[in-house]
């Protein structure tokens, strides 16, 4: 089977597809991918063998080009984590009224052109409730009108071997002539929990302690000047409960390199890291006291690992001259590899996806 990855970013779907193909012995090959950000493409190419694959570039331009559309190899699976900012609780929530929100209809252009057997999409949890449910209703109706049976649910990365509270809407659609099927996060989790880890190529972590390195470059430590702001519980116009040393990380964001407060991003004290989670100064110290001890942010390597990417993923990107700021954005925008793997494992193992 052939696979096309839209809005590829750094290849979260592709990574999961590659591992499923290896672990279950089902040949699935990525034959084309679309991505518009140069640095994301650099990271993608640094980590995957893309020789002979079609680099589609900007999907908006691609679908308008009849010759380009005809150049696509035959494929069976279409995947994509289409832009989520317009549906996110953190964003403007403008949905389809904003250009990025209209990217779903470029997916439909691809689907209506080739009618792949399977479609697998990812977006933020809020997609299910955006515009009082109208947005997800439009998505479902568009896919059904194109000849698909559509199922969807919300999945948490923390259920699939990654210590990150990341809830995402997963949509799976299969051509109607292939028949109905069952699909839910509960069913996928039950199947995933039965996987023998020694027979699985995924990386599993119980908590952030399994990921955090004890020795990192000084540049990842917070300055004495910035610590009081990041640790603050807010100001007159913004109140929050800012906590560090979270055993299960908060959701990574594309803007984490901009240094939000500790209620939004992930920060860790040296005491917590060196004691492997046994010492939690945040439980014993005031904010003023915390501001005097060494605290750091995640490294790009750790951010990618929290999304299920290989340990050397950031190293390869760095060799391709991708800066830390770009890698933080890429990790925050990525789909969690383990979540997509779990979904594919369930679908392939139950012959909902088959050759």
Secondary structure, DSSP 4 states (H G I P E B T S, - for coil): -EEEEES-TTTHHHHHHHHHHHHH----EEEEE----HHHHHHHHHHS--TT-EE---HHHHHH-HHHHHTSPP-SEEEE----TTTSTTS---GGGSGGGGHHHHHHHHHHHH--SEEEEEEEGGGGTGGGGHHHHHHHHHHHHTTEEEEEEEEEGGGGT--B--EEEEEEEEEGGG------HHHHHHHHHT--GGG--S---SSGGGT--SS--GGGBPPHHHHHHHH--EETTEE-------SSBPPP-TTGGG---TTTS-EEEHHHHHTTTS--GGGTS-HHHHTTS-EEE--HHHHHHHTT--TTHHHHHHHTT--HHHHHHHHHHSPPHHHHHHHHHHHHHTTSS--
